[in-house]
Structures are given as structure tokens and as C-alpha cells.
Amino acid sequence: MTGPPSLFALSLILTAAVLHASWNAIIKGSADRALMMGLINMGHGALGLVLIMLYLPPVAAAWPFIIGSTFIHFFYYFFLLRAYRTGDLSQVYPIARGVAPVLVAIGAQIFADEVLPPVAWAGILLVSFGISILFFGRRHAHANPQAVVAAVLTGFAIASYSVVDGLGVRASQSPLGYIGWLFLLECIPGAWFILYRRRVLSAVRWRTILIGFAGGLVSAVAYGLAIYAKSLASLGTVSAIRESSVIIAALIGVIWFKERPWQLRLLAASVVAGGVILLALGGRP
């Protein structure tokens, strides 16, 4: 799986990218991010339960990957919440997503024997460079160091679960069954976040619950599509193209949250788009 992705795989990854940026915007815009994260995780569990009833369970060889991914996801959510506490969406999101593609490509080469062609590496590096522009630009020289550290740690968690789930879904012999059980186990960190915020539960409005649950379904579909795409294309390619979600996140940050400077964010988005084109079309006959 070292060639360019098929149009079907590409469409799955790009759809996942749009959905992923959307649920991150829900988290960033929430007044109680820990509670919202818990509700989103419960949305994962609901979709997971449906998939479990419809599809065969993964084989025994896939279960260590499911358990490992669930463990890593807990740290992912923790660091993501820490980053959004003090950082902008259009700052935190690009840093976190920018760390991941190169790490995933390296991990896939080590653990999955995936040797990507030079044009794919060029695309991965261009994607990572484009989304790092948002941080290393001069106007971000005074970025909150706690937000930056948390965003980088989030990126390491993203890379870790991306490789784990890429290997797991290929070993599962039932990609949708693998996704279902992974999502159901997301209820564990979800329950922890809700328990952590139990003192405010009596004051939570139904609108907040519905938004969180809907965000969970959006998030689950986004990652489910990405995992399934990993059974169709190389892990590094899927990871890098998925990071085109930074374009959507930058636009949401500029338009919805009024984050500035907008010129730097659009420049970064253009560089990312160029990297995605290289990954999607590079080497295609």
C-alpha cells in the first residue's frame, strides 16, 4: 500500500478531515470542554454499539491494538483539552495535526514496512510545513507555552493511535467490527470526563447534551472513515491527507472565533493544499 490513494479512499479521508475540524470547533467553543468531551465520547459509544450489532467482531490478534488505542486516546483527549484551555483553535489544531504526519510515516515504515516514494514524502513534509507556519510565524512568537507543549503532546498521541489503529484494522479481518468496538470503549474516557464534572450535571441543558452527542457522532464518523481508509491506503498518506482538516479549522477560527491574523492562516492553508495534491496525485499513472 505504497502507491497513491484511490479516488474512493481520497474522498473518505477528505470527508473525515472536514468532520474532524468541525467537532474540534465544538470543543473549543464549549463553555465546559471537559463535559463536552465526555458527551462526545458517549456519542462514539452509541455509534459503536450499532456497528457491533451489524458486523462481525475483530479476530483475537486485533484486540491488543483496540486496547492500546483506547489507552492512547485518553491521553489524546486530556492533552487536547489542556491545549484548548489557553490556545486558539487555529493555533493549537495546526500544531497538533502538524506533528502527526511525519511521525506516522516514520512509524509505518518501522512497524508496517511501508516505504513511501519520494513524492509522497515531499507531500507529507509540505503538509507539515504548511501547518507549522501558523505557529512559527512572527505573530505567534508570544504563543502561550503551555498551549504549545500540550498541542505537541497531542500530536504525539495522534501519531501513536494512528499507527496502532492502522495496524489493528488490517489485522482485524473485520474493519467495521474493529471500529465498533473501539468506539464502544470510548465510553470509558467519556464516563471519566462526565464523572469529573458531575457537580454541574444538574444544571446542564438538554441543548448542550444534544450538541455533545451530535458532536460525538460527527467525531466517530470522522475517525471511522479515517480508520477504514487505512485498510485501503498507506498509513502515512492517510494521515497527511487527513491533516487537510487544518484548512477548515483555520477558516472556522477566522470566521467563527474571529481569530487573527487571517493572512498567515490562509497562506498556511494553501501550502497544506499543495501537499495534499502531491499525496493524492503524485505517482498516479
C-alpha positions as CSV (number, residue, x, y, z in Angstrom):
1,M,0.0,0.0,0.0
2,T,2.6,2.5,-1.0
3,G,1.0,4.0,-4.1
4,P,-1.2,7.0,-4.4
5,P,-4.7,6.5,-2.8
6,S,-7.7,5.7,-5.0
7,L,-10.4,8.4,-5.5
8,F,-12.6,6.4,-3.2
9,A,-10.0,6.4,-0.4
10,L,-9.2,10.1,-1.0
11,S,-12.9,11.0,-0.7
12,L,-13.2,9.1,2.6
13,I,-10.1,10.9,4.0
14,L,-11.2,14.4,2.9
15,T,-14.7,13.9,4.4
16,A,-13.1,12.7,7.6
17,A,-10.9,15.9,7.6
18,V,-13.9,18.2,7.3
19,L,-15.8,16.4,10.1
20,H,-12.8,16.3,12.4
21,A,-12.3,20.1,12.2
22,S,-16.0,20.6,12.9
23,W,-16.0,18.6,16.2
24,N,-12.8,20.3,17.4
25,A,-14.6,23.6,16.9
26,I,-17.5,22.3,19.1
27,I,-14.9,21.5,21.8
28,K,-13.2,24.9,21.5
29,G,-16.5,26.8,21.6
30,S,-17.9,25.0,24.6
31,A,-18.1,26.7,28.0
32,D,-17.4,23.3,29.7
33,R,-14.9,21.5,27.5
34,A,-14.4,18.5,29.8
35,L,-18.1,17.8,30.0
36,M,-18.5,18.3,26.2
37,M,-15.6,15.9,25.6
38,G,-17.4,13.3,27.8
39,L,-20.6,13.7,25.9
40,I,-18.8,13.4,22.6
41,N,-17.2,10.2,23.7
42,M,-20.7,8.9,24.6
43,G,-21.7,9.6,21.0
44,H,-18.8,7.5,19.9
45,G,-20.2,4.6,22.1
46,A,-23.7,4.9,20.6
47,L,-22.4,4.5,17.0
48,G,-20.0,1.8,18.2
49,L,-22.9,-0.2,19.6
50,V,-24.7,-0.1,16.3
51,L,-21.6,-1.3,14.4
52,I,-21.1,-4.1,16.9
53,M,-24.6,-5.4,16.3
54,L,-24.2,-5.2,12.5
55,Y,-20.7,-6.6,11.9
56,L,-18.5,-9.5,12.9
57,P,-16.1,-8.8,15.8
58,P,-12.4,-8.4,15.1
59,V,-10.2,-11.5,15.4
60,A,-8.1,-12.0,18.6
61,A,-5.0,-10.6,17.0
62,A,-6.7,-7.2,16.8
63,W,-7.7,-6.8,20.4
64,P,-4.3,-5.6,21.8
65,F,-4.5,-2.8,19.2
66,I,-8.0,-1.9,20.3
67,I,-7.0,-1.8,24.0
68,G,-3.8,0.1,23.2
69,S,-5.7,2.7,21.1
70,T,-8.2,3.2,23.8
71,F,-5.4,3.9,26.3
72,I,-3.7,6.3,24.0
73,H,-6.9,8.2,23.2
74,F,-7.4,9.0,26.9
75,F,-4.1,11.0,26.8
76,Y,-5.1,12.5,23.4
77,Y,-8.3,13.9,24.9
78,F,-6.5,15.1,28.0
79,F,-3.8,17.0,26.2
80,L,-6.3,18.4,23.6
81,L,-8.4,19.9,26.4
82,R,-5.3,21.3,28.0
83,A,-4.2,22.9,24.8
84,Y,-7.7,24.5,24.0
85,R,-7.8,25.9,27.6
86,T,-5.2,28.5,26.7
87,G,-4.7,28.4,22.9
88,D,-6.7,29.4,19.8
89,L,-8.3,26.8,17.6
90,S,-6.3,28.0,14.6
91,Q,-3.1,27.8,16.6
92,V,-3.5,24.5,18.6
93,Y,-5.1,22.5,15.9
94,P,-2.4,23.1,13.3
95,I,0.5,22.3,15.7
96,A,-1.2,19.1,16.9
97,R,-2.0,17.9,13.4
98,G,1.3,19.1,12.0
99,V,3.4,16.9,14.3
100,A,1.5,13.8,13.3
101,P,2.1,13.1,9.6
102,V,5.8,12.7,9.7
103,L,5.7,10.6,12.9
104,V,3.0,8.4,11.4
105,A,5.0,7.9,8.2
106,I,8.1,7.0,10.2
107,G,6.1,4.7,12.5
108,A,4.5,3.0,9.4
109,Q,7.9,2.5,7.9
110,I,9.2,0.9,11.1
111,F,6.2,-1.2,12.1
112,A,4.3,-1.8,8.9
113,D,7.2,-2.0,6.4
114,E,5.6,0.8,4.3
115,V,8.3,2.6,2.2
116,L,6.8,5.6,0.7
117,P,8.0,7.0,-2.6
118,P,9.9,10.4,-2.7
119,V,6.9,12.3,-4.0
120,A,4.8,11.1,-1.1
121,W,7.4,12.2,1.4
122,A,7.5,15.6,-0.3
123,G,3.8,15.8,0.2
124,I,4.0,14.8,3.8
125,L,6.7,17.3,4.5
126,L,4.8,20.1,2.7
127,V,1.7,19.4,4.7
128,S,3.7,19.5,8.0
129,F,5.5,22.7,6.9
130,G,2.3,24.4,5.9
131,I,0.6,23.8,9.2
132,S,3.6,24.7,11.2
133,I,3.6,28.2,9.5
134,L,0.7,29.1,11.8
135,F,2.9,28.6,14.8
136,F,6.4,29.7,13.7
137,G,5.2,32.9,12.0
138,R,6.4,36.0,13.8
139,R,2.9,37.0,15.0
140,H,2.8,33.8,17.1
141,A,6.2,34.4,18.8
142,H,4.3,35.1,22.0
143,A,2.2,32.0,21.9
144,N,1.2,30.5,25.3
145,P,3.9,28.0,26.0
146,Q,1.5,25.7,27.9
147,A,-0.8,25.6,24.9
148,V,2.2,24.8,22.6
149,V,3.5,22.0,24.8
150,A,0.0,20.5,25.1
151,A,-0.5,20.7,21.4
152,V,2.8,19.0,20.6
153,L,1.9,16.2,23.1
154,T,-1.5,15.9,21.4
155,G,0.3,15.4,18.1
156,F,2.4,12.6,19.5
157,A,-0.8,10.9,20.8
158,I,-2.4,11.4,17.3
159,A,0.6,9.7,15.7
160,S,0.6,6.9,18.2
161,Y,-3.0,5.9,17.9
162,S,-2.9,6.4,14.1
163,V,-0.2,3.8,13.7
164,V,-1.8,1.4,16.3
165,D,-5.3,1.6,14.6
166,G,-3.8,1.3,11.1
167,L,-2.1,-2.0,12.1
168,G,-5.1,-3.1,14.1
169,V,-7.7,-2.6,11.4
170,R,-5.6,-4.5,9.0
171,A,-5.2,-7.4,11.4
172,S,-8.9,-7.4,12.4
173,Q,-10.4,-9.2,9.3
174,S,-13.5,-7.0,10.1
175,P,-12.7,-3.3,9.8
176,L,-16.1,-2.1,10.8
177,G,-16.2,-4.5,13.7
178,Y,-12.9,-3.1,14.8
179,I,-14.2,0.4,14.6
180,G,-17.3,-0.5,16.5
181,W,-15.5,-2.0,19.5
182,L,-13.0,0.9,19.5
183,F,-15.9,3.4,19.7
184,L,-17.7,1.5,22.4
185,L,-14.7,1.5,24.6
186,E,-14.5,5.3,24.1
187,C,-17.3,5.4,26.7
188,I,-14.6,4.7,29.3
189,P,-12.8,8.0,29.0
190,G,-16.2,9.6,28.3
191,A,-17.5,8.4,31.7
192,W,-14.4,9.7,33.4
193,F,-14.8,13.2,32.0
194,I,-18.5,13.2,32.9
195,L,-17.7,11.9,36.4
196,Y,-15.1,14.6,36.7
197,R,-17.7,17.3,36.0
198,R,-20.5,15.6,38.0
199,R,-21.1,18.7,40.2
200,V,-22.5,20.6,37.2
201,L,-24.6,17.9,35.7
202,S,-27.9,19.0,37.3
203,A,-27.5,22.4,35.6
204,V,-26.7,21.1,32.1
205,R,-29.3,22.0,29.5
206,W,-30.7,19.4,27.1
207,R,-29.4,21.5,24.2
208,T,-25.8,21.1,25.5
209,I,-26.4,17.3,25.8
210,L,-27.7,17.1,22.2
211,I,-24.9,19.2,20.8
212,G,-22.3,17.0,22.6
213,F,-24.0,13.8,21.4
214,A,-24.2,15.1,17.8
215,G,-20.6,16.1,18.0
216,G,-19.8,12.6,19.1
217,L,-21.5,11.1,16.1
218,V,-19.6,13.6,13.8
219,S,-16.3,12.7,15.5
220,A,-17.0,9.0,15.3
221,V,-17.8,9.1,11.6
222,A,-14.7,11.2,11.0
223,Y,-12.4,8.8,12.7
224,G,-14.2,5.7,11.4
225,L,-13.7,6.9,7.8
226,A,-10.0,7.5,8.5
227,I,-9.5,4.1,10.0
228,Y,-11.3,2.4,7.2
229,A,-9.2,4.4,4.7
230,K,-6.1,2.9,6.3
231,S,-7.2,-0.5,5.0
232,L,-7.2,1.0,1.5
233,A,-4.1,3.2,1.5
234,S,-0.7,3.7,3.3
235,L,-0.8,5.0,6.9
236,G,1.4,7.9,6.1
237,T,-0.6,9.0,3.2
238,V,-3.9,8.8,5.1
239,S,-2.5,10.7,8.0
240,A,-1.1,13.5,5.9
241,I,-4.2,14.0,3.7
242,R,-6.4,13.9,6.8
243,E,-4.5,16.9,8.1
244,S,-6.0,19.0,5.4
245,S,-8.6,19.5,8.1
246,V,-6.3,22.3,9.2
247,I,-7.7,24.3,6.3
248,I,-11.2,24.0,7.7
249,A,-10.1,24.7,11.2
250,A,-8.2,27.8,10.1
251,L,-11.4,29.1,8.4
252,I,-13.6,28.3,11.4
253,G,-11.1,30.1,13.6
254,V,-11.0,33.2,11.4
255,I,-14.8,33.4,10.7
256,W,-16.4,31.9,13.8
257,F,-14.0,32.7,16.6
258,K,-12.6,35.9,14.9
259,E,-9.0,34.8,15.4
260,R,-6.2,36.7,13.7
261,P,-4.0,37.2,11.6
262,W,-6.1,35.7,8.8
263,Q,-3.4,36.3,6.1
264,L,-1.0,33.9,7.8
265,R,-3.7,31.2,8.2
266,L,-4.7,31.3,4.6
267,L,-1.1,31.1,3.4
268,A,-0.6,28.0,5.6
269,A,-3.9,26.5,4.2
270,S,-2.6,27.0,0.6
271,V,0.7,25.2,1.5
272,V,-1.2,22.3,3.0
273,A,-3.4,22.1,0.0
274,G,-0.3,21.7,-2.2
275,G,0.9,18.9,-0.1
276,V,-2.4,17.1,-0.3
277,I,-2.4,17.4,-4.1
278,L,1.1,15.8,-4.1
279,L,0.0,13.0,-1.9
280,A,-3.3,12.4,-3.8
281,L,-1.9,12.7,-7.4
282,G,1.8,12.0,-7.1
283,G,2.8,9.0,-9.0
284,R,-0.7,8.3,-10.4
285,P,-0.4,7.0,-13.9
